[in-house]
Amino acid sequence: MTDEGGRESTNVKLRRPKQGGIPPVTMLFVGVGVGFAVAGWWGLIFGGAIGFFLWRSRA
């Protein structure tokens, strides 16, 4: 990108392209559901922790 003076700008933030589809918060609920289905109550806790991590890392 160039600024008004025609110089190359070095202060450009790169953005991730919008991937669309599933909102990131859905990962929290998927983690909880899959964890509970696979390993019961301990899986619910562990799946919730992983789902929370995935949700925050995609946001």
HTML snippet that shows the backbone in 3Dmol.js (N, CA, C, O; Angstrom):
<script src="https://3Dmol.org/build/3Dmol-min.js"></script>
<div id="view" style="width:600px;height:400px;position:relative"></div>
<script>
const pdb = `
ATOM      1  N   MET A   1       0.841  -1.179   0.000  1.00  0.00           N
ATOM      2  CA  MET A   1       0.000   0.000   0.000  1.00  0.00           C
ATOM      3  C   MET A   1       0.884   1.239   0.000  1.00  0.00           C
ATOM      4  O   MET A   1       2.008   1.216   0.501  1.00  0.00           O
ATOM      5  N   THR A   2       0.382   2.278  -0.545  1.00  0.00           N
ATOM      6  CA  THR A   2       1.117   3.540  -0.547  1.00  0.00           C
ATOM      7  C   THR A   2       0.313   4.591   0.201  1.00  0.00           C
ATOM      8  O   THR A   2      -0.915   4.533   0.259  1.00  0.00           O
ATOM      9  N   ASP A   3       1.036   5.559   0.778  1.00  0.00           N
ATOM     10  CA  ASP A   3       0.353   6.643   1.461  1.00  0.00           C
ATOM     11  C   ASP A   3       0.129   7.792   0.481  1.00  0.00           C
ATOM     12  O   ASP A   3       0.354   7.642  -0.720  1.00  0.00           O
ATOM     13  N   GLU A   4      -0.316   8.942   0.999  1.00  0.00           N
ATOM     14  CA  GLU A   4      -0.651  10.069   0.118  1.00  0.00           C
ATOM     15  C   GLU A   4       0.551  10.594  -0.649  1.00  0.00           C
ATOM     16  O   GLU A   4       0.390  11.108  -1.755  1.00  0.00           O
ATOM     17  N   GLY A   5       1.756  10.477  -0.088  1.00  0.00           N
ATOM     18  CA  GLY A   5       2.956  10.976  -0.756  1.00  0.00           C
ATOM     19  C   GLY A   5       3.523  10.007  -1.785  1.00  0.00           C
ATOM     20  O   GLY A   5       4.521  10.313  -2.437  1.00  0.00           O
ATOM     21  N   GLY A   6       2.899   8.841  -1.939  1.00  0.00           N
ATOM     22  CA  GLY A   6       3.378   7.866  -2.899  1.00  0.00           C
ATOM     23  C   GLY A   6       4.426   6.927  -2.335  1.00  0.00           C
ATOM     24  O   GLY A   6       4.979   6.098  -3.057  1.00  0.00           O
ATOM     25  N   ARG A   7       4.701   7.057  -1.039  1.00  0.00           N
ATOM     26  CA  ARG A   7       5.690   6.176  -0.419  1.00  0.00           C
ATOM     27  C   ARG A   7       5.031   4.863  -0.002  1.00  0.00           C
ATOM     28  O   ARG A   7       3.833   4.802   0.275  1.00  0.00           O
ATOM     29  N   GLU A   8       5.844   3.831   0.034  1.00  0.00           N
ATOM     30  CA  GLU A   8       5.347   2.521   0.448  1.00  0.00           C
ATOM     31  C   GLU A   8       5.082   2.530   1.956  1.00  0.00           C
ATOM     32  O   GLU A   8       5.949   2.925   2.736  1.00  0.00           O
ATOM     33  N   SER A   9       3.926   2.110   2.354  1.00  0.00           N
ATOM     34  CA  SER A   9       3.560   2.077   3.765  1.00  0.00           C
ATOM     35  C   SER A   9       4.018   0.764   4.382  1.00  0.00           C
ATOM     36  O   SER A   9       3.820  -0.303   3.800  1.00  0.00           O
ATOM     37  N   THR A  10       4.628   0.840   5.555  1.00  0.00           N
ATOM     38  CA  THR A  10       5.070  -0.372   6.239  1.00  0.00           C
ATOM     39  C   THR A  10       4.165  -0.729   7.404  1.00  0.00           C
ATOM     40  O   THR A  10       4.363  -1.761   8.045  1.00  0.00           O
ATOM     41  N   ASN A  11       3.181   0.103   7.686  1.00  0.00           N
ATOM     42  CA  ASN A  11       2.293  -0.129   8.818  1.00  0.00           C
ATOM     43  C   ASN A  11       0.975  -0.736   8.330  1.00  0.00           C
ATOM     44  O   ASN A  11      -0.094  -0.162   8.538  1.00  0.00           O
ATOM     45  N   VAL A  12       1.058  -1.877   7.694  1.00  0.00           N
ATOM     46  CA  VAL A  12      -0.123  -2.538   7.150  1.00  0.00           C
ATOM     47  C   VAL A  12      -0.398  -3.782   7.971  1.00  0.00           C
ATOM     48  O   VAL A  12       0.471  -4.641   8.123  1.00  0.00           O
ATOM     49  N   LYS A  13      -1.613  -3.878   8.502  1.00  0.00           N
ATOM     50  CA  LYS A  13      -1.991  -5.077   9.245  1.00  0.00           C
ATOM     51  C   LYS A  13      -2.558  -6.098   8.271  1.00  0.00           C
ATOM     52  O   LYS A  13      -3.423  -5.787   7.452  1.00  0.00           O
ATOM     53  N   LEU A  14      -2.058  -7.309   8.373  1.00  0.00           N
ATOM     54  CA  LEU A  14      -2.576  -8.386   7.547  1.00  0.00           C
ATOM     55  C   LEU A  14      -3.758  -9.012   8.271  1.00  0.00           C
ATOM     56  O   LEU A  14      -3.688  -9.293   9.468  1.00  0.00           O
ATOM     57  N   ARG A  15      -4.823  -9.223   7.549  1.00  0.00           N
ATOM     58  CA  ARG A  15      -6.015  -9.826   8.127  1.00  0.00           C
ATOM     59  C   ARG A  15      -6.194 -11.228   7.588  1.00  0.00           C
ATOM     60  O   ARG A  15      -5.840 -11.539   6.451  1.00  0.00           O
ATOM     61  N   ARG A  16      -6.760 -12.068   8.451  1.00  0.00           N
ATOM     62  CA  ARG A  16      -7.144 -13.388   7.980  1.00  0.00           C
ATOM     63  C   ARG A  16      -8.400 -13.237   7.146  1.00  0.00           C
ATOM     64  O   ARG A  16      -9.310 -12.505   7.535  1.00  0.00           O
ATOM     65  N   PRO A  17      -8.470 -13.903   6.025  1.00  0.00           N
ATOM     66  CA  PRO A  17      -9.709 -13.807   5.245  1.00  0.00           C
ATOM     67  C   PRO A  17     -10.870 -14.443   6.002  1.00  0.00           C
ATOM     68  O   PRO A  17     -10.695 -15.432   6.715  1.00  0.00           O
ATOM     69  N   LYS A  18     -12.036 -13.871   5.840  1.00  0.00           N
ATOM     70  CA  LYS A  18     -13.228 -14.419   6.482  1.00  0.00           C
ATOM     71  C   LYS A  18     -13.516 -15.784   5.881  1.00  0.00           C
ATOM     72  O   LYS A  18     -13.666 -15.926   4.667  1.00  0.00           O
ATOM     73  N   GLN A  19     -13.589 -16.779   6.742  1.00  0.00           N
ATOM     74  CA  GLN A  19     -13.831 -18.124   6.256  1.00  0.00           C
ATOM     75  C   GLN A  19     -15.310 -18.455   6.238  1.00  0.00           C
ATOM     76  O   GLN A  19     -15.728 -19.405   5.576  1.00  0.00           O
ATOM     77  N   GLY A  20     -16.100 -17.683   6.957  1.00  0.00           N
ATOM     78  CA  GLY A  20     -17.540 -17.910   6.964  1.00  0.00           C
ATOM     79  C   GLY A  20     -17.900 -19.242   7.599  1.00  0.00           C
ATOM     80  O   GLY A  20     -17.028 -19.977   8.062  1.00  0.00           O
ATOM     81  N   GLY A  21     -19.158 -19.537   7.616  1.00  0.00           N
ATOM     82  CA  GLY A  21     -19.592 -20.827   8.130  1.00  0.00           C
ATOM     83  C   GLY A  21     -19.883 -20.804   9.609  1.00  0.00           C
ATOM     84  O   GLY A  21     -20.788 -20.095  10.051  1.00  0.00           O
ATOM     85  N   ILE A  22     -19.134 -21.564  10.384  1.00  0.00           N
ATOM     86  CA  ILE A  22     -19.412 -21.790  11.802  1.00  0.00           C
ATOM     87  C   ILE A  22     -18.814 -20.673  12.652  1.00  0.00           C
ATOM     88  O   ILE A  22     -17.627 -20.376  12.517  1.00  0.00           O
ATOM     89  N   PRO A  23     -19.607 -20.045  13.528  1.00  0.00           N
ATOM     90  CA  PRO A  23     -19.040 -19.043  14.431  1.00  0.00           C
ATOM     91  C   PRO A  23     -18.103 -19.708  15.447  1.00  0.00           C
ATOM     92  O   PRO A  23     -18.337 -20.852  15.837  1.00  0.00           O
ATOM     93  N   PRO A  24     -17.063 -19.019  15.872  1.00  0.00           N
ATOM     94  CA  PRO A  24     -16.076 -19.626  16.782  1.00  0.00           C
ATOM     95  C   PRO A  24     -16.644 -20.118  18.109  1.00  0.00           C
ATOM     96  O   PRO A  24     -16.143 -21.098  18.659  1.00  0.00           O
ATOM     97  N   VAL A  25     -17.678 -19.463  18.638  1.00  0.00           N
ATOM     98  CA  VAL A  25     -18.229 -19.879  19.934  1.00  0.00           C
ATOM     99  C   VAL A  25     -18.821 -21.284  19.858  1.00  0.00           C
ATOM    100  O   VAL A  25     -18.980 -21.936  20.890  1.00  0.00           O
ATOM    101  N   THR A  26     -19.145 -21.754  18.684  1.00  0.00           N
ATOM    102  CA  THR A  26     -19.703 -23.095  18.514  1.00  0.00           C
ATOM    103  C   THR A  26     -18.722 -24.169  18.970  1.00  0.00           C
ATOM    104  O   THR A  26     -19.132 -25.242  19.415  1.00  0.00           O
ATOM    105  N   MET A  27     -17.423 -23.880  18.860  1.00  0.00           N
ATOM    106  CA  MET A  27     -16.412 -24.860  19.266  1.00  0.00           C
ATOM    107  C   MET A  27     -16.525 -25.195  20.751  1.00  0.00           C
ATOM    108  O   MET A  27     -16.232 -26.321  21.151  1.00  0.00           O
ATOM    109  N   LEU A  28     -16.940 -24.241  21.563  1.00  0.00           N
ATOM    110  CA  LEU A  28     -17.126 -24.487  22.991  1.00  0.00           C
ATOM    111  C   LEU A  28     -18.190 -25.558  23.209  1.00  0.00           C
ATOM    112  O   LEU A  28     -17.980 -26.505  23.967  1.00  0.00           O
ATOM    113  N   PHE A  29     -19.328 -25.405  22.543  1.00  0.00           N
ATOM    114  CA  PHE A  29     -20.431 -26.343  22.718  1.00  0.00           C
ATOM    115  C   PHE A  29     -20.138 -27.700  22.083  1.00  0.00           C
ATOM    116  O   PHE A  29     -20.570 -28.731  22.598  1.00  0.00           O
ATOM    117  N   VAL A  30     -19.414 -27.704  20.981  1.00  0.00           N
ATOM    118  CA  VAL A  30     -19.026 -28.968  20.357  1.00  0.00           C
ATOM    119  C   VAL A  30     -18.075 -29.728  21.275  1.00  0.00           C
ATOM    120  O   VAL A  30     -18.209 -30.940  21.443  1.00  0.00           O
ATOM    121  N   GLY A  31     -17.121 -29.024  21.864  1.00  0.00           N
ATOM    122  CA  GLY A  31     -16.189 -29.668  22.786  1.00  0.00           C
ATOM    123  C   GLY A  31     -16.888 -30.275  23.984  1.00  0.00           C
ATOM    124  O   GLY A  31     -16.570 -31.390  24.396  1.00  0.00           O
ATOM    125  N   VAL A  32     -17.844 -29.543  24.547  1.00  0.00           N
ATOM    126  CA  VAL A  32     -18.598 -30.049  25.701  1.00  0.00           C
ATOM    127  C   VAL A  32     -19.426 -31.266  25.305  1.00  0.00           C
ATOM    128  O   VAL A  32     -19.430 -32.273  26.013  1.00  0.00           O
ATOM    129  N   GLY A  33     -20.118 -31.176  24.191  1.00  0.00           N
ATOM    130  CA  GLY A  33     -20.976 -32.279  23.757  1.00  0.00           C
ATOM    131  C   GLY A  33     -20.212 -33.539  23.421  1.00  0.00           C
ATOM    132  O   GLY A  33     -20.589 -34.631  23.845  1.00  0.00           O
ATOM    133  N   VAL A  34     -19.137 -33.395  22.660  1.00  0.00           N
ATOM    134  CA  VAL A  34     -18.343 -34.565  22.280  1.00  0.00           C
ATOM    135  C   VAL A  34     -17.649 -35.151  23.505  1.00  0.00           C
ATOM    136  O   VAL A  34     -17.593 -36.370  23.661  1.00  0.00           O
ATOM    137  N   GLY A  35     -17.122 -34.293  24.372  1.00  0.00           N
ATOM    138  CA  GLY A  35     -16.472 -34.794  25.578  1.00  0.00           C
ATOM    139  C   GLY A  35     -17.424 -35.585  26.454  1.00  0.00           C
ATOM    140  O   GLY A  35     -17.049 -36.627  26.992  1.00  0.00           O
ATOM    141  N   PHE A  36     -18.658 -35.102  26.606  1.00  0.00           N
ATOM    142  CA  PHE A  36     -19.643 -35.811  27.431  1.00  0.00           C
ATOM    143  C   PHE A  36     -20.052 -37.129  26.776  1.00  0.00           C
ATOM    144  O   PHE A  36     -20.205 -38.140  27.461  1.00  0.00           O
ATOM    145  N   ALA A  37     -20.227 -37.122  25.471  1.00  0.00           N
ATOM    146  CA  ALA A  37     -20.639 -38.338  24.765  1.00  0.00           C
ATOM    147  C   ALA A  37     -19.565 -39.421  24.833  1.00  0.00           C
ATOM    148  O   ALA A  37     -19.878 -40.609  24.917  1.00  0.00           O
ATOM    149  N   VAL A  38     -18.308 -39.012  24.797  1.00  0.00           N
ATOM    150  CA  VAL A  38     -17.215 -39.986  24.767  1.00  0.00           C
ATOM    151  C   VAL A  38     -16.834 -40.454  26.171  1.00  0.00           C
ATOM    152  O   VAL A  38     -16.637 -41.650  26.382  1.00  0.00           O
ATOM    153  N   ALA A  39     -16.725 -39.540  27.131  1.00  0.00           N
ATOM    154  CA  ALA A  39     -16.143 -39.907  28.427  1.00  0.00           C
ATOM    155  C   ALA A  39     -16.976 -39.486  29.626  1.00  0.00           C
ATOM    156  O   ALA A  39     -16.454 -39.453  30.740  1.00  0.00           O
ATOM    157  N   GLY A  40     -18.238 -39.165  29.443  1.00  0.00           N
ATOM    158  CA  GLY A  40     -19.085 -38.828  30.588  1.00  0.00           C
ATOM    159  C   GLY A  40     -18.749 -37.458  31.181  1.00  0.00           C
ATOM    160  O   GLY A  40     -18.387 -36.526  30.463  1.00  0.00           O
ATOM    161  N   TRP A  41     -18.878 -37.356  32.516  1.00  0.00           N
ATOM    162  CA  TRP A  41     -18.710 -36.060  33.180  1.00  0.00           C
ATOM    163  C   TRP A  41     -17.283 -35.537  33.111  1.00  0.00           C
ATOM    164  O   TRP A  41     -17.075 -34.332  32.968  1.00  0.00           O
ATOM    165  N   TRP A  42     -16.287 -36.433  33.212  1.00  0.00           N
ATOM    166  CA  TRP A  42     -14.897 -35.976  33.084  1.00  0.00           C
ATOM    167  C   TRP A  42     -14.639 -35.458  31.670  1.00  0.00           C
ATOM    168  O   TRP A  42     -13.899 -34.492  31.484  1.00  0.00           O
ATOM    169  N   GLY A  43     -15.241 -36.091  30.693  1.00  0.00           N
ATOM    170  CA  GLY A  43     -15.114 -35.638  29.312  1.00  0.00           C
ATOM    171  C   GLY A  43     -15.772 -34.294  29.098  1.00  0.00           C
ATOM    172  O   GLY A  43     -15.302 -33.484  28.299  1.00  0.00           O
ATOM    173  N   LEU A  44     -16.868 -34.052  29.815  1.00  0.00           N
ATOM    174  CA  LEU A  44     -17.541 -32.755  29.720  1.00  0.00           C
ATOM    175  C   LEU A  44     -16.610 -31.635  30.192  1.00  0.00           C
ATOM    176  O   LEU A  44     -16.522 -30.581  29.561  1.00  0.00           O
ATOM    177  N   ILE A  45     -15.933 -31.872  31.286  1.00  0.00           N
ATOM    178  CA  ILE A  45     -15.018 -30.856  31.822  1.00  0.00           C
ATOM    179  C   ILE A  45     -13.821 -30.665  30.889  1.00  0.00           C
ATOM    180  O   ILE A  45     -13.464 -29.540  30.541  1.00  0.00           O
ATOM    181  N   PHE A  46     -13.213 -31.777  30.492  1.00  0.00           N
ATOM    182  CA  PHE A  46     -12.044 -31.705  29.618  1.00  0.00           C
ATOM    183  C   PHE A  46     -12.414 -31.155  28.234  1.00  0.00           C
ATOM    184  O   PHE A  46     -11.684 -30.332  27.681  1.00  0.00           O
ATOM    185  N   GLY A  47     -13.531 -31.601  27.680  1.00  0.00           N
ATOM    186  CA  GLY A  47     -13.994 -31.096  26.379  1.00  0.00           C
ATOM    187  C   GLY A  47     -14.356 -29.627  26.441  1.00  0.00           C
ATOM    188  O   GLY A  47     -14.134 -28.888  25.482  1.00  0.00           O
ATOM    189  N   GLY A  48     -14.918 -29.194  27.576  1.00  0.00           N
ATOM    190  CA  GLY A  48     -15.220 -27.771  27.745  1.00  0.00           C
ATOM    191  C   GLY A  48     -13.965 -26.925  27.775  1.00  0.00           C
ATOM    192  O   GLY A  48     -13.937 -25.829  27.215  1.00  0.00           O
ATOM    193  N   ALA A  49     -12.930 -27.424  28.422  1.00  0.00           N
ATOM    194  CA  ALA A  49     -11.656 -26.693  28.465  1.00  0.00           C
ATOM    195  C   ALA A  49     -11.043 -26.594  27.076  1.00  0.00           C
ATOM    196  O   ALA A  49     -10.569 -25.530  26.680  1.00  0.00           O
ATOM    197  N   ILE A  50     -11.050 -27.690  26.339  1.00  0.00           N
ATOM    198  CA  ILE A  50     -10.511 -27.660  24.974  1.00  0.00           C
ATOM    199  C   ILE A  50     -11.372 -26.782  24.080  1.00  0.00           C
ATOM    200  O   ILE A  50     -10.844 -26.013  23.276  1.00  0.00           O
ATOM    201  N   GLY A  51     -12.685 -26.884  24.207  1.00  0.00           N
ATOM    202  CA  GLY A  51     -13.581 -26.046  23.416  1.00  0.00           C
ATOM    203  C   GLY A  51     -13.376 -24.564  23.699  1.00  0.00           C
ATOM    204  O   GLY A  51     -13.415 -23.743  22.783  1.00  0.00           O
ATOM    205  N   PHE A  52     -13.158 -24.221  24.968  1.00  0.00           N
ATOM    206  CA  PHE A  52     -12.904 -22.824  25.320  1.00  0.00           C
ATOM    207  C   PHE A  52     -11.603 -22.339  24.686  1.00  0.00           C
ATOM    208  O   PHE A  52     -11.541 -21.230  24.157  1.00  0.00           O
ATOM    209  N   PHE A  53     -10.564 -23.175  24.740  1.00  0.00           N
ATOM    210  CA  PHE A  53      -9.293 -22.813  24.122  1.00  0.00           C
ATOM    211  C   PHE A  53      -9.451 -22.606  22.610  1.00  0.00           C
ATOM    212  O   PHE A  53      -8.927 -21.640  22.056  1.00  0.00           O
ATOM    213  N   LEU A  54     -10.164 -23.503  21.958  1.00  0.00           N
ATOM    214  CA  LEU A  54     -10.377 -23.363  20.504  1.00  0.00           C
ATOM    215  C   LEU A  54     -11.191 -22.124  20.175  1.00  0.00           C
ATOM    216  O   LEU A  54     -10.918 -21.437  19.191  1.00  0.00           O
ATOM    217  N   TRP A  55     -12.194 -21.839  21.002  1.00  0.00           N
ATOM    218  CA  TRP A  55     -13.033 -20.654  20.782  1.00  0.00           C
ATOM    219  C   TRP A  55     -12.194 -19.383  20.870  1.00  0.00           C
ATOM    220  O   TRP A  55     -12.290 -18.512  20.005  1.00  0.00           O
ATOM    221  N   ARG A  56     -11.372 -19.274  21.915  1.00  0.00           N
ATOM    222  CA  ARG A  56     -10.584 -18.058  22.091  1.00  0.00           C
ATOM    223  C   ARG A  56      -9.460 -17.941  21.072  1.00  0.00           C
ATOM    224  O   ARG A  56      -9.068 -16.828  20.718  1.00  0.00           O
ATOM    225  N   SER A  57      -8.935 -19.058  20.597  1.00  0.00           N
ATOM    226  CA  SER A  57      -7.842 -18.984  19.627  1.00  0.00           C
ATOM    227  C   SER A  57      -8.337 -18.626  18.235  1.00  0.00           C
ATOM    228  O   SER A  57      -7.564 -18.107  17.430  1.00  0.00           O
ATOM    229  N   ARG A  58      -9.609 -18.890  17.925  1.00  0.00           N
ATOM    230  CA  ARG A  58     -10.156 -18.563  16.616  1.00  0.00           C
ATOM    231  C   ARG A  58     -10.743 -17.167  16.572  1.00  0.00           C
ATOM    232  O   ARG A  58     -10.980 -16.630  15.490  1.00  0.00           O
ATOM    233  N   ALA A  59     -10.985 -16.561  17.747  1.00  0.00           N
ATOM    234  CA  ALA A  59     -11.640 -15.269  17.787  1.00  0.00           C
ATOM    235  C   ALA A  59     -10.753 -14.141  17.296  1.00  0.00           C
ATOM    236  O   ALA A  59     -11.179 -12.986  17.273  1.00  0.00           O
TER     237      ALA A  59
END
`;
const viewer = $3Dmol.createViewer("view");
viewer.addModel(pdb, "pdb");
viewer.setStyle({}, {cartoon: {color: "spectrum"}});
viewer.zoomTo();
viewer.render();
</script>
